[in-house]
Amino acid sequence: MADDKNQNDPQAGSDSEPKTESVRDLADLGDIAGDAPTADAASVATSTAPLREQELDQQGRAYATGRRKDATARVWIKPGKGTITINGKEQEVYFARPTLRLVINQPFAITDREGQYDVIATVRGGGLSGQAGAVKHGIAQALSKYEPALRSTVKAAGFLTRDSRVVERKKYGRAKARRSFQFSKR
């Protein structure tokens, strides 16, 4: 009868039963399950290798397309003295306003790469402000393709996001997109 009690009692120790371990915290649980990370896996996870590869053409340039409003810019960057050429003209000639030149140089300023890259851009459509924004978007994308490690810096500043606002189309029965014709009582 005493032997029957020992067989039914889970706390009674016998050699054939599996040994139970107590778990005090989550680290003990990982040790018991055998899922503890090894030192090699931890070092691989913390390495700062870029997730993307450098994308260059045959001439060693990075290409990107930038857009804002109705403007589209095709941008090539390569290491150089910092000259920016837009539609065959120097930056100071094409964008006469200093604010537009400031907009174009923002990606270089945020990444501390001023004067290190030559930029060749062709821009079509839109006005000067939209074209400056398109060139900025293209420079930021091309910079992240040339140096993938800079992508997080440029993305955090919001330069990789395309400004998708465009002019609303005109509707029939309206003077413009939303403006009605002038109402005449008589």
N, C-alpha and C positions, 0 to 999 in steps of 0.2 A: 504494500500500500504506500509505503514511503517512497518507493521507487517511482510510482505513478505520479506523485506530486512533483518530483524532480524533472520528469519528462515533460510535464505540462507547463512548468514554470520557465518563462523566457529568460529570467535572470540567472538561472542555474547554469553554471559553466560546464560545457563538455567540449571535447576536442573536435567533434564533427560539426558543431554549429559555427556560423560565421561570427567573427569578432566585431562588435559594434564599438564605434569611437564617438566620443562626445564632441560636439561642435560648439565653440564659444563665440566665434565671429566668422565673418566671410572668408578671411584668410585661411582659417582651418578647413573650411569647406572646399576651397580650391586645392589644398594639399591632399585632402582625402580623395577628391575626384581625379587627381592627377592632371589638373588643368593649369597648373602654375606656369606662368610664362617664363621662358628661358631667357638668359642674358642676351643671346643673339637676337631673339625676336624683339626685345625691348630696344636694342640699339638700332635695329632696322626701322622701327616705328618712329623713332625720334630723329632720324636723319633728315637733313634739309634738302634732299635732292628735288629738283623741280619736277613736277608731274608732267610737264609738256616739254617737247623738244624744240630746238631752235629751227625756225623755218626761213631759209634763205634761197634766193634764186642763183643763177649761174654767175652773176656779177658780184655776189656777196651782199646783196641788198635784201631788206625785209619789205614786203609789200602788204598793204592793207587798204581797205575801202572804208572811208568815213562818210557818214550822212547826217544831215540836220535839215529839217524843214524840206524844201525842194532841192537842196544843194547836195551834190555828190562829189566827193574828192577821192582821187586815186593817189596814194601816197607811197613813196619809196624812201627808206632811210638807209644810210650807210655811214660808217665811221668817217669823220672828216673834221673840218674847222668850224662847223656850226652855221654854214650858209643855208638859207631857206629860199628856194626858188618855187614860185607859184605861177603856172601858165607861162613859163619862160621869162618871168620878171622877178626882180628881187622883192623880198617881203616888204621893204619900206615903200616901194613904188606901188605894188598891187594893193596892199592894205595901208593906206595913208594914215588912218586913225591909229593912235598909239594903243587904244583899248583893244582893237582887233589883233594887233601884234602881240599884246599881252596874253590874249586868249590862246593864240597859237603856241606860245612858249610855255604854257602851264604844265603840260606833261613832262617837259624837260626840267622845269623848276622843281616839281614835286619829287622827282627821282634823282636830283642832283646830277644831271647829265647835260647841263647847259654848255654849248660850244663843243660838244663831242661828236655830234652827228650832223651830216648834211641831209637836207630834206629836199626832195623833188616832188612836187604835187601838181596835178591837173584838176581843176575844179570846174564844174558846170552846174547851171541852174541856181535858182534862188537869188538872194541879194548878198551884199557883202557880209552882213552879220551871220547869215546862214552858212555862207561859204567858209567863214573863219571857224565856225563851230564844226563844220564837216572836216576841215583840215585838222583841227584839234582831235577829233574822234579818230581820224585815220592815223595821226602820229602816235596816239596812245596805243592803238591796236598794233601798229608796226613795231613800236618799242617793246611791247610785251612779246612779240614774235621774235625779235632780235635777242632780247634778254628775258627769258621766261621767268627768272627770279624776280623781276620787277612787276610781274602781273598783279600780285596782291597789293602792292603799293598803289598802282594806277587804278585798280578796281575799287579800292577803298575810297579813293578820291572821287569816284563816280565818272571817270573819263571813258570807260569802256561801254557805258550804257548809251544807247542811241536815243537822242531826243526825238521822239516819234511824233511830236506835234506838227501837224500840217494844216494848211488852210482848208477850212470846211468848204465843200462844194456848193455852188449856187443851186437853189431849188426853183422849180417852175412855180409861177404865181407869186414870186417874191422878187424884190429889187436886188437883193444880194443873198447871202446864205440864209439869213434870218430876218432881215429888214423887210418890212412890208412897204408897199407903195403908199404914198401920202393919201390919207383919207380925205375925201371931199364930200361935205354934207349936201351941197347943192350943185 
